Amino acid sequence: MKKLLLPGAVFLLTGCPGPMDPVRVELPAQVTLVNNKVCILVPAEEGERIFSVQIGSEAEQEMLKTFGDPASQPRAVKGECLPTYGFEFKRGNSYAAYYSLEKTTTEKGRLFAARFTLSQDADGRLKILQQNQR
């Protein structure tokens, strides 16, 4: 049941598709560790900005942040970690992260998704197990 909550929320937030509405394709984001912190990377294009961020876990941690005003939208830069806005990733949990990027309010944006588990190896180092995209 919990696994359906986050995708269901994304569906409701993006609106119900109708017969003339384009289906939004989910693109894969990459997850890695940088200085022992979760780093989410996307192949951002020049001029793309973050419209919304949604991160959730199977442990019912959730965070949703939207930037409706284009002037307040943070830039997404290829090769740089996207902001997680203080979301606390805990080892042993599985996560889903969604980033909606747009260039302008009139152009169709892109939705990036990452699904991963944060675990710890035998030496106590954190590691990421990225799950296959759907």
ABEGO torsion letter per residue (X at the ends): XAAAAAAAAAAAAAEBBBAABBBBBBBBBBBBBBGGBBBBBBBBBBGBBBABBBBBBAAGBBBBBBBABAAABBBBBBGBBBBAGGBBBBBGBBBBBBBBBBABAABBBBBBBBBBBBBBBAAGBBBBBBBBBX
